[in-house]
Amino acid sequence: MDRPVMLPQSARKDESPDSGYRPVATYMELRDMVFASDPAKLGCRKPDTRDLVWGMVIETGYPDAVATIIVLADGTISLYFSSGGGLVGLGDYEHIAEAGQRLLSLGDLLTPNFDQASDYSLPERSHTRVYLMAFSGFLAAEVSLNAPWKQPGMMALANRAQELFAMIRELADQIAEQREGRQVAQPQRIN
């Protein structure tokens, strides 16, 4: 893949009863597909000595949409917006791939700070919900953006997630500038 694929917006679904958002159908289908992923099909095997986080979904509720970052152990990194659009193929960029793997490694260490996920609804506005996809099941933690996590490890996770999001935004800006015909530096891709 030469660059991340920018996803088009599509027809809207009904309003999500829990969050008040009106996610587009494609967003919900992609999100459902991630939550139904089989780690074995991604090449992940559970170590004998501990549980392993093989994926992470980070969702932040903004005023008009939810931003969802997906990081999987097979190198998949994507960003979707509940209002439509997004970027896939981000794991092809070395700096983004490395940041995603650091996030998963930190998730491994933080599983005790998470609860078993009881539902997969969208976060409320001004909240971030993180799902850890582990062999033992899916774990979840949520925090208000107005009251950050107090546990040091969870704050480190939030900071790493923000760093990844910033890298993705910078790459998206570069893609937009290229489309407008401006010269920009090319990010380093994995061969």
Summary of the structure (lengths in Angstrom):
residues: 191
radius of gyration: 16.4
end to end distance: 10.1
largest distance: 52.1
contacts: 558
relative contact order: 0.18
helix: 35%
strand: 26%
